[in-house]
Every structure is written in structure tokens, then in C-alpha cells.
Amino acid sequence: MKIIPRDVNPRAAWTLEQAGVHPLLARLFAARGIASREDLDDALSRLLPPVGLKGAREAAVFLADAIAADRRLCIVADYDCDGATACAVGVRGLRLLGARQVEYLVPDRVVDGYGLTPTIARRVHARGADVLITVDNGIASFEGVAEANALGLQVVVTDHHLPGERLPEAAVIVNPNQPGCGFDSKCIAGVGVMFYVLLALRAELRARGAFTAEAQPKLDALLPLVALGTVADVVRLDANNRRLVAQGLRRIRAGALPCGLSALFDVAGRQSASASAFDFGFAVGPRINAAGRLSDMTLGIECLLTDDPARAEELARTLDGINRERRDIEGGMRDQALELAQALFDEGEEPPAAVCVFDPEFHEGVVGIVASRIKEQLHRPTFVFAPSQAPGKEHELKGSGRSIPGFHLRDALDLVAKRHPGVLLRFGGHAMAAGCTVLEEHFDTFEQALAQVAAEWLEPATLQRRLDTDGPLAPEWRRVDLVDLLHKEVWGQGFSPPVFSEELEIVSQRLVGEKHLALKIRHQGQPVDGIWFGRTQPLPARATLAFRLDADEWQGARRLRFLVEGAEV
């Protein structure tokens, strides 16, 4: 691993500090491209206007007409946290704006597969819907949209995934990544796209005289869900996404959140009054995602939709139980998948440029998580495959991939599909995460083809694990109150949480729980406790460590400790 301190623009840091930003935060923000206090303004008025999102205006007019005609609307969701929150935002928001007939349908991961398929279109039609609205899917649903059209349904696609060479023939498409869209936030999540459609719809209804600006429905009540879905989908936190997340967190901390979200914080053992983006990504989000992985995402969506606290608590406990089962399955699969991956190269050798593993016993619901774990271990683009559990499709393999910086996973799949027609039955995704389906007999071909693309695209420097840090921690910032200061800010993908690095003396070390390394560290002459989760190999007496600040409670007192993330030894 190569630990590389970020460059800090001294003028930007000075400008921020002079504007009243805490000196440590000024340095951290400047290292992440923030140049002025104005860049940190997260007011709702600073959000990008909906008018810049291609299709939002057309969707607003279309949906306003549908509401006026009392047409039946059905939202087709995705089965991850982004899709679940987008669905809940859509249902709640449309009802707030006057739609009287709104329902939803979420595909089953195993039986239906991803997105709007012809089967799903027929199911929506059978429910008597007039308008089908996709959230977090649909941009690649050519057959599903065509079937919906043939059945007389009108389709509004809201999605954020990268489109292919053609678009589905929907009545309206809202996607920041479609050709001709000048919306600046290309990495907005699916839930964000749906929120923007609602903003545009409210403006259209206001223009039609449905309500005044003073009496209009308050869509900001949906921001806690928008924030959750944005962080859970690991999209890049550009300025607009950070504002969405900051606004959602502010409302959650003030107690203005749906009772289902509050119940999820409770079962996760987290305090909503001090909620952070970390809670979304590692506590609340995984419990919603677990429903889509192992059970039925309807459970997650219902938890976010209910206004009954007792029902919310019941659903949250069910989701927590499913998540525990997911962790058990993932643990066994992760160990087995890592063994398969390590068998691809000899000890002392470098792993192949891309890693693909498959086992007939793997569960398709957790292949994405396991791929992420292997990618973190080996620092290689990784796909993990499991047999399809859909009846009659046992010969198909469902794969989920995670990538490293510098390797666009969806573009790589596109090139594999062009070089080897017929190998990929379906594929889609983003730069850092993608999914695909192959026949089992084509697994070896896919593995070799992906490795070839990776070997062509990846430079040796890209294949070396790199950890960007914020350099040494000044002794005056080695305080437990600084943990709370950092905790309140919005950090995440593309706006990394603070990680410091410097050479430290390792005074003592011991294993705890058989898989974690507890450390006694001397930092600039003062003793500090440290913990390296998942590390079992001992460290030398001195090492350059990368670490985050954390607070540990012991006998009622809070103490500072270092959470070690990596080392150069």
C-alpha cells in the first residue's frame, strides 16, 4: 500500500479559516477542493434547479395531467436502498401533490430480475394502472417499456444509470446521463432524480393554480429519505449531493423523520439525534438492502412508508433479523470466495488484472457485497457469480462487480459484449459497480475477456493500492471533541472522511476477538489507544499508519482512539 498525503491549497485553507471555519476543517475542506465559505453553503436555495434536468419539465406536465384526470399511477422500484427510498419518496411525494391513486411494485431479485421487464409490465397492467413510473431503473428496459406500451400503459422512466446506445421508447425519460442533458450533477442517485421530478411537478401545479407558494406542500419532509438513498448508493458526493444529504441529516437530527427510519436507527443501535452519513452507509442502509438481497424489498419500502410507529418497529425488527442472516451468509461466502480468488495466482505473485470467481453454492443476493470485500483485499476489479435461483434459469449465472479507480466497469462490460457477442445476456451499471448475467458455459470466456480488457486498460501504478490521507495530525487536534466536530460533517464517496497519516511508535499490540489488532501507540510523545479491525499480522516497532479519529467509551468516560486503516511498514 502507498500512503499519499493530499495537497492542501494554503490560500483556500486560509480563506476558509478567515471566514470562520474551524482550522482543522478548513485544512480538510481545502484538500477536497473547497475554496470558499460559499462552497459550504448547504441551503435548499443552493440546490441545482430542476429546469436543468432533461425530461423533468415534461414529466411534470405529464404527471400533472395524470393527477388532474385521477389516473392510476404505479411506481416500479429497484430492490436496493436507492430504489426503496426512491419508491417511498415517489409514493409520499405524489400523494402530497394530490395524486389519489398511487401504488408500487418492486421486482423479486430471484424470480423477476432487475428492472422493468415484460413480466413486470404485465403485472402492472393487471393491477389496473394507467401510468407506470420507474425509479432507479428503466433506462435499459427496452422490452419492458415496449410491452407496457403495447398494453396501453404510459411510461415515465426516472433513472440515473448510464444509458446504452439507444433509449427505451417511453413517454418521458428523466436521467441526468441521457444524451443532451446538461444537468451538472451527473452522479445524482435514483432517489435524487425522483425528488427532482417532484420539485418540477410542484412548480407545474403551482403554475396551474393548484396552490400558492405559501400554501404549497412541503417536499423537504422527504429529504431524510433522499439523504439515506444517496449515501447508501455510494454515488459521488458532489456539491449538490452533499447539500441533499446535509439537509436530510439536519431534519433527522431535529427529529423530523419518518417513524420507519427512526425505528431503523433504533434497531441498529444508533442515535438519530446525532445521525451521520456513516449511519446511512453502515447501519440503516444495509438493513434495507438486506430485504432485497434475501427476502422481499416490499418490507423495506413499507417500513419507509408507514406512519404507524408500532408497525414501523415491527418491520424494522424484521429487517434487522434479515440483515443478521445476510451477515452470516456473507461471512461464509466471503472466506470461500477469497480462497478461490487467491487460487488464481501463486504466493508472492501479483493477482491477475481482474478477478472473477464462481461457486455453485454462492447466494446471488450477496454477490455484490462479497465482490466489494475481495476488491478491497486484492485491489482488483472483481466479479462474483452465483447460480440464478429463478425457476428454469439454473443454467444462468448472476454476477455483481466492483471496481477500482481508473477502471470503468460498465464500459468494460460493453467492450466484452462487443468482442464476444452472446456471452453477456444482460449487463448494466456504473463506473465502480455493475451487474451482468452469463450462461454457466460462458463463465470462462467472460473471465478471460474481462481480464484481457483490464490488462489493456490498467497501468501498473493503477494496480498499486493507494490510500490518500490528510497527512499528520497536529497534537492540538488530538482531542475527543474533534471526533464530534468531524462527525457532524457530510463525508462519503468523492468527499472522503478524514484519514490522517504519519510515522508512529507501536508500544504494544495484541489480538482481540482473534481477528483484530489492539494497539498502544505513541503519537508525538503522548500515548493513544488504537484498533485495526480485521488485521491479525503484527506491526513493527515503528510504522507509517493511516488512521481515523474515533471515540471509545470506557466506564462512562469517552476516550480518543485511532482507527487504523492501513500501513506502510
N, C-alpha and C positions, 0 to 999 in steps of 0.2 A: 504493500500500500504506500502511495505517495501522499503525504500530508502537505497541502499548499495553502498558506495564508492568503486571504483575499487582499487585493489592493483597496486602500481606503483613499477616497478623494479628500484631501485635507481641507480644501476650500468648502466643499459641501458639508463636511462634518462641522466646521467652524460656523457656517451659516445656520445650520440646524441648531447648534448649541446656543448661538446668539438669539435664536427665535424662541428659546425656552425649552428645547428638547433636552432631556436628561443626557449628560455627556456620554454615557455608555451607549444609550440608544442612538445618539447622534452618530457615533462611530459605526454602529451596526447598520443603521439605515443607509449611511453614505456608501458603505461597502456593497449595498444591494441596489445602488443606482438612484436613491432618493436624493434630490438636490436642494429641495426647499421645503418649508413647513406646509406650503400649499399642496405638495405631493402627498402629504399625510392626511389631508382633509378627507374624511370619510362620510361627509354629509350626503344625504339622499340626493340633494340638488346637484352633486358632482357625478352622479351616475351618467353613463352614456345614454343619450335619448333613444327611445325605441325607433324613431324615424330612420335611424341609420341601419337598422337590421332588416335586410331584404326579406320581403314577404310579411313582415309584422303588420304593416298597414292593411294589406289585402286580407290577412287573416282576421284582423279586427273588424273590417267591413263585413266579411263573410259570417263571422260569429255573431255580430250584432244583428244581422238579418235573421240568422237562425234563432236567436233568442226572441226577437220580435214575433217570429212565426211559431214560437213554442215548439220548436223541433227537438227531437230526442237526440242527445249527444252521448257518445260513448268514447271514453279515453282508452286507448290500448297502450299499456305501460311496458317497460322493461323490468326484468326481475333482479335488478341490483338496487343499491341505496339511491343512486341518482334517479333511476326510473321510478322507484317508490315515492320519493319526495316530489318528483315532477308530477306524478299522478295525484298525490294528495294536494299539491298546490293547484293543479288544474281543477280538480273537483271543488275544493273550497273556494277558489277564486271565481270560477264560473257561477257558482251558486250566489256568491256575494254580489256579482254583477247582474243578477236577475234571471239566470237560467234555472228553470224549474225542473227540467228532466235531464239529469246528468248521472251517468253511471260509468263504471270502468270494468275493464277486463285485463288480466295480466296472464301472459302465456306461461305454461308449465315448462320449466327448463328441459325436462326429460322428454315429455310427450310432444310438445309443440315446437321446441327450439326457440331461437331468437327472433324477435321482431314480428312484424305484420306478415303473416303467411296467408295463403288462400284459405286454409282451415280456420284461422282466426277471423278472417273477413266474413266467412260464412256464419261463424258463431255470433259475431256482432250483428249481422243481418237478422239472424234468427231471434235475437232479443228485441227486434223492432226498432232499432236505431235508424236515424236518418243521416247523421253526420258521424264520421269516425275521425278521431283526433289521436295521432300518435305522439307519445312523449318519449324522448331519449331513444328513439328508433324510427325506422321508416325510410331513411334516405337511400337504402339499398333494397327496399321491399318492392321490387318491380312486379312480381307475380301477385303479391298480396294486394297491392293497390289496384292492379288490373282486375282482380277478382271482385274487389269491393266496387269498382266502377261498373262492372258487368251486373252486379246485384242491385244497382241503383243507389248505392251509398255515395256520399260525397266525402272526400278525404282531405284532411288538413294534416300535413306532416310537420311536426316540430322535432328537430333533431340537432345534434352538434357533431356527429361522427363525419368523417371525411367521405365525400361522395365519390363514386366511380366516374367512368367516362360519360355516363348518361344518368338522367334523373327519372324517378318514377312519375307517372302521369297523374299526379294528384291535383286537386283543385287549387291548393295553395301549398307552398313549401316555405318553411321558415328554418333557415340553417345558416349560421354565420360563415360556414365554409363552402357554401354553394357558389358557383361562378357568378361574378358580378356583385357580390355583397361586399360593401365597404366598411362593415362594422369593425371597429378597432379591436374588440375583444374576441379574437378567433378561438380562444380556449374556454369560452363560457361553457358551463355544464348544461346538460339537458334540462335540469330544473331551472336554470337561469333563463334558458330560451323560453320555456313556458311562462315564467314570470314576466318576461318582456312582452310576450303576446298579450298577457292580461293587462299590462300597463297600456299597450296600444288600444286594446279593446275598451278600457275605461275611458280613454281620451275620445274614442269614437262615440261611445254612448253619451259622454258629456256634450260633445258637439251636436248630438241629435236631441239634446234637451232632456235626457233621462234623469239627470241630476245636475246640480251645480257643483262647482269646485269645492265649496264649503261643505256640502252635504254628500259628497261622493264616498263610496265605500273605501275603507282604509285597507289597501292591499299590503301595507307594511306589516300587518299581522302575519303575513305569510313568510316574512324574511327569516325567522328561525329555521324553517324547513329548507329555504333556499340555501342558507349557510351550511346546513348539515349536508345536503346533497352535493354542494360544490366541493367541500373538503373531502368527503368520502369518495368522490370520483377521482381524486388526485389530479385534478386539472391544474394548470399553472395559475398561480395566484398573481395575475397581473393587477394593475391598479383598480380596474372595475370589479374584478372578482374579490379583491381584498375589501373593497367597500361593501359589497354584498355580505361578505362574511362578518365584517365588523358590525354592520347594522343588525344582523341576526343575533350575534353574540350579545350585543347591548340589550336587546329585548329579552333574551333568555336570562341574563344576569339580573334583570329587573323583575323577573317572574312572569313576563308576558310571553308565555309559550303554550302550545297545545298540551293537554294533560297527558297524552300518549308519549310525547317527547319527555315530559317531566318524569313519567314513570320509567322510561328507559334510562334516564340519568340515575334514578334510584336503584334499579336492579344492577346497574353497572358499578354502584358504589361511588359515584361521582356527585359533586355538588353543583347543581345548575347555577347557583348564585355566583360561582367562580368559574363558570364554563370557559373552555378554551377550544381552539381548533384541534388540539391534541385529543380532547374528549370525543370530538366528532370522528376523528380518524381511527382511534384505537379503542373506544369504549362503546359509543352509541351506534356508529355506522356498522361495525361488524355484527351487531345483534340483529339489525335489519337485514343485512346481506345474508345472514345465516338462513333466513326463511327461504330466500330464493335459491340458495345452494342445496338445501336438504329437504325442504318442505314446500310450502306454498307462499309466495310473496304477498298473497292476499292478507295474510296475518300481519305483515309489516305495514301494509297500506292502511288496513283497518285500525291499527294502533295509532297511526298518524292522523286518521280522520275522526276518530271517536271523540266526543265531548263528554263522555261519561267516565269519571275518574275510576270507578270500580272496574269497568270494562277495560280501561287503559291499563290498570295494574295487572289484570288477568292476562292480557295479551303480552305485556312486557315480560312477565314471568315465563310465559310460553316461549317467547323469543330468546330469552336468556337460557332456557333449557336446551333449545335447538343449537344455540351457539356453543354450549358446552360439548354437545355431541359433535359439532363441527370441529372443535379443537382436538377432540380425541381422534377423529378420523384423520385430520390433517397431520397430527403428530406421527402416526404410523406411516402415512404416505410420504411425508417429508423425508424421513430416515431412509425409506426404501428407494425413493426417487434419487436421493443424493448418492446412495450406493451405486445405482445404475449410471448416474452421470459420471461419477469418479471412475467407473469401469471403462469409460471411453478413452482414458489416457493413463499412461503409466506414471507411477510415483516419480516426482522430480521433473516431469514434463508439464508443459502448459496445456490447459484444456483446449478442445477444438474451438474454432471461431464462433460457433453456435452450438447449442446443446438441445437435443430432443430426446425425451425419454417416454416410454410407454410400458404399462403393465396391465394385463387383463383384469387385475383386482382393483385397479385405481377407481375412485369415485369421481364422476365427471363434475360434481358440484364444487369440488375444492381444487381442481387442477390449476386454477389461476393463482390461488394463494401459494400453492406448492411451487409453481413456476417462479413466483416472486422470491421465495426463500432460496431457491437454487441460484437464481440470478445474483442475489446478494452474496452468496457464498463464493461463487466462481467468477463473478463479474463477466458474464457472457450472456448474449441474447438466449433466452431459454423458452422452449415449448414443452409442456407436459400434456400427454394424451391419456384419455380413458375411453373404454368402450361406451358407445351410446346405450342408454338404458331404455330407449324408446322401442316399443314393440315392433318387430320386423326390421330394425335398423342396427342389430347387434354387430353387423359387419362394418359399421361406420365408427370412426374414432373422433371424439370431440377434443380439440386441443385449445389450450389457452397459453398465450405467450406474454413474456415481459422482457423489456429491452434495456439497454444501457445507453447513455448519451452518445450520440453520433451514429446511431443505427435506427432508422425509421422502419418500424416493424410492419406497418401496413404496406408501405411501399415495397418492402422486401417480399411480402406475400404476393403482391401484384406482379412482381418480376418473376417469381416462381411460377405463378399461374400462366404467364405468357410463355415461359420457357418449357413448361411441362403441362400442356393443355389436358384437362380432365383429372389431374391429380387432386386439385383443390375443388371440393364440391361447393363449399361456401367459405367466405372469409370477409373480415371487416375489422375496423378498429382505428387506432391512433398510432402516433409515433412510438409511444412507450408501452402500449398494451394492445393486444389484438387477439382475435379468436379465429379458428378455422375448423373445417371438417374434412377428413380424408377417409378413403377406404383403407381398411387394415392392410390390404395387399399393397397399398401405395405408400405405407409409412416409411420404408427405407428410401424410396425415391425422394419423398419430401425431406427427410433428414439430410440426405446428400445435397439436394438442391439448395436448402436453406444455408447449409454450411458453406457451399460454394459462393453464394451471394455475400455472406458475412466475410469470407476470406477476401473477396474483391473490394468490399466497401470499408472494412475496418483497418485502420492503421495501427501499428504496434503501440503507439502512445495511447490510443483509444482503449486498447485492451488492458492497459495497466490501470488497476484500481486507483482512483484519485478521490481524496477527501478534501474539499475546500473548507477552510476554517477561518475564524476571526482572529487568529494569532494569539499571543499571550494574554492572560487575564491579569490586569493590574491588581495589586494586592488590595487597594481600597475598594474594589468591586467584589471581593471575596466575602460577601455578606448574604445572609439568608433572605433579607428583604429584597435583594436584587432578583431572587428567584420569582417572587410575586410580580415585580415590575415587568420582567420578561414574559411571564405567563399571560399577562393581560393583552399583549400584542398579537396580531394576526401573523402567524408563520405557517409555511407549508411548501408545497411544490412550487419551485421557481422563486420562492422567497424564504429561503431555508432558515430554520430555527438556529439560534446562535450556538456555535460549537467553537470552543477555544482550543488552542494547542500550544504546547511548549515542552521543553525537556524537564522531567520531574524525577525526583528520587523516590524509589519504591522502598519504603522502610520495612514493610512486611506484607505478606499475601497468603491467603488460604482459600480453599474451596468451600463454598456454601451450597447446600442443596445438590451437591455432586456435579453441578453444571454452571456455576457462577463463580467469578473470582472476586473475593472481597480484598480490598487494598487499604493499607495505611500509607499515605503519600505525604511527602514534604514539599509544599508549594511556597517557594520564595521564603524559606526558613520557617514556615508555620505548618503544623500537622493538619491534614484533611483526610477524611474518610473517602473511599472510592469504591465503586462497584462496576464490574464489567459483566453484564448479563450474557450468558451463552459462551463465555470464554473459560477454558479449562487449563490451557497451557500457561506455565508460569512466565513472568516477565523478568528481564534482567534488573540489576540494581538501579540503573538509570535508563530511561526511555522517553522518547518524544510521544506524548499521549494527546489524543484529541478527546475532549470531554465537554459535556453539557453541565450546567448548574442545576442542582436538584435539592429539595429539602426533605430530610428524613425525620420522622417523629420518633422520639425515644423517651419513655417515661414522662410524657406530657410536654416535652420540650422539642422544638424544631431545630435541627442542626443542618448546616450546609454539607453537601457531599458532591463529589464529582461522578457523573455517569459517563464512563469511558466508552467511546465509540470506535476507537481504532488506535493503532500504534505504529510508529517507525522505530524499530529496535536496532 
